[in-house]
Amino acid sequence: MSTNDPILLQILQAVQTLGEDMQTVKSDIKDLKGDVTNLKAGQAELFQLSSAIRNAQELTNAKLEGLTLDVRRAEGNLVRIEEKLGEEILDMRGEIRFLNHRIADVELTVDKLKEKRL
């Protein structure tokens, strides 16, 4: 067989074409591997960002719960103060009525003493 044989030339051209196609496929695979690497890096970055956001949200939720407890405690204190003030006001009204009666009694006594002196 000689190198001039047409069948061998066709086979040689087919092998060369397959070799070129194989190089193209290898190049495409290399590009795809680079894209996958970039996607993985982006995915990792997005995961870190979403984790940071989730952690910040959990911290915010905890602070909000703390503030809610503080507000509830303040409301409870306010109710107790209002109740105590209500009781104190009732006591003071009773004391004022008592003092008014005492003043009225003293005024009557003073008037009686003035009449006796005259």
C-alpha positions in Angstrom: 0.0 0.0 0.0 1.2 3.4 -0.9 0.5 6.8 0.6 -1.2 7.7 -2.7 -4.0 5.2 -2.1 -7.3 7.2 -2.2 -8.9 5.2 0.6 -5.9 5.8 2.9 -6.0 9.5 2.1 -9.7 9.6 3.0 -9.0 7.8 6.2 -6.2 10.1 7.0 -8.3 13.2 6.3 -11.1 11.7 8.5 -8.6 11.1 11.3 -7.3 14.7 11.0 -10.9 16.0 11.0 -11.6 13.9 14.1 -8.4 15.3 15.7 -9.5 18.8 15.0 -13.0 18.1 16.3 -11.4 16.5 19.4 -9.4 19.7 20.0 -12.6 21.8 19.7 -14.4 19.5 22.2 -11.4 19.7 24.6 -11.4 23.5 24.3 -15.2 23.6 24.9 -14.8 21.3 27.9 -12.1 23.6 29.3 -14.4 26.6 28.8 -17.2 24.7 30.5 -15.0 23.8 33.4 -14.1 27.5 33.8 -17.7 28.4 33.7 -18.6 25.8 36.3 -15.7 27.1 38.6 -17.1 30.6 38.2 -20.6 29.5 39.0 -19.4 27.6 42.1 -17.6 30.7 43.3 -20.7 32.8 42.6 -22.9 30.3 44.4 -20.5 30.3 47.4 -20.7 34.1 47.5 -24.5 34.1 47.3 -24.6 31.5 50.1 -22.4 33.7 52.3 -24.6 36.7 51.5 -27.8 34.9 52.3 -26.3 33.5 55.5 -25.3 37.0 56.6 -28.8 38.3 55.8 -30.4 35.4 57.7 -28.1 36.0 60.7 -28.9 39.8 60.6 -32.6 39.0 60.4 -32.3 36.6 63.4 -30.5 39.3 65.4 -33.2 41.9 64.4 -35.9 39.4 65.4 -34.2 38.9 68.8 -34.0 42.7 69.3 -37.6 43.1 68.4 -38.6 40.4 70.8 -36.6 42.2 73.5 -38.3 45.5 72.8 -41.7 43.8 72.8 -40.9 42.4 76.3 -39.8 45.9 77.4 -43.0 47.5 76.1 -45.1 44.8 77.8 -43.2 45.4 81.1 -43.7 49.1 80.8 -47.4 48.7 80.1 -47.7 46.5 83.2 -45.9 49.0 85.3 -48.1 51.8 83.9 -51.2 49.8 84.8 -49.9 49.2 88.3 -49.1 52.9 88.7 -52.5 53.9 87.5 -54.2 51.5 89.9 -52.0 52.8 92.8 -52.7 56.4 91.9 -56.4 55.6 91.7 -56.3 54.1 95.2 -54.2 57.1 96.5 -56.7 59.6 95.0 -59.6 57.8 96.7 -57.7 57.8 100.0 -57.0 61.5 99.5 -60.6 62.3 98.7 -61.6 60.5 101.9 -59.0 62.5 103.9 -60.2 65.7 102.3 -63.8 65.0 103.2 -62.7 64.2 106.8 -60.7 67.4 107.0 -63.7 69.4 105.6 -65.9 68.0 108.3 -63.2 68.8 110.9 -62.9 72.3 109.6 -66.7 72.7 109.6 -66.7 71.4 113.3 -63.9 73.8 114.2 -65.7 76.7 112.5 -68.9 75.9 114.4 -66.9 75.7 117.6 -65.2 79.0 116.9 -68.6 80.6 116.1 -70.0 79.3 119.4 -67.1 80.7 121.3 -67.4 84.0 119.6 -71.1 84.1 120.5 -70.3 83.3 124.1 -67.8 86.1 124.3 -70.1 88.6 123.0 
